[in-house]
Amino acid sequence: MRPRLRLFIGADEPDMSTIAEPEVTIKLEELTRILADAIIWDRTWIHDFADDEVRISADLFEVLSAYSHMRPSA
């Protein structure tokens, strides 16, 4: 008897969208120093990652939100 062919539809593969990217911890001081330097020198990689989301703590978000709404002093 001839073996039957089976149609592969990809269901046997693991769902790649559920695999989380590895996370790394870095001190805010080091991160801001690196970002500030890259922004000053207009490094291309800053633009490459401009649309990426970054996870931060809720209290840091509150401080950054308040700071961004402050008027510059005269």
N, C-alpha and C positions, 0 to 999 in steps of 0.2 A: 504494500500500500504506500502510495506517495505521501510524504509529509505535507501538511497544510501550511500555507503561508499565513503568517499573522501580521496584521497591520499595526505598525508601531505609531502611536499618537502622542508619545511623550509623557504619558501618565506615570510611567515607572520611574522617571527622573525626579530627584528631589526638587521642590519648588525653590528656585534660586532667590526669589523675592523675600523669603522669610529668613535668609541667612544674614545675620547682623554683621556689620563691619566692626572690626576690633576698635575698642576705645582706648585712649591714652590719657593719662593725667599729666597736666603741666601747670606749674604755678602761674598765676595771672601776671605777676611781675615779668616773668620770662616771655610769656606770650605777647604782652603789650610792647615790650622792648623790640621783639622780632618784627611785629606788625608795624610799629612806628617806623623802624628803619626801612622796611620794604615799601611803605607808603611814601616816605620821603624820597627814596630813590626810584619810585614808580616802577617797581618790579612787575613783570608780566604775570607772574603766578598769582599775584593779588587779584587780578582781573579774572583769572581762570577759576578761582574759588569764590568769586563774589556772590553767586547765587546759592552756595551751599548753606545749609542750616547748621547752627552751632547750639549745643545744649549748655545752658548756664543755670545756676541756681536761681531760685525765685527772688531771694533778697538782692542778688547782684542785678537781676533784671529790673527790680524796683528802683535801685540807685541809678542805673543807666537811663531808665525812662524819665526819672525826675530831672536828671542832668540834661537830657536832650531837650526838655521843655523849658529850661531856664533861659532867661534873656541874657545875652552877653552884657557885661557891665560896661559903662561908658568910659 
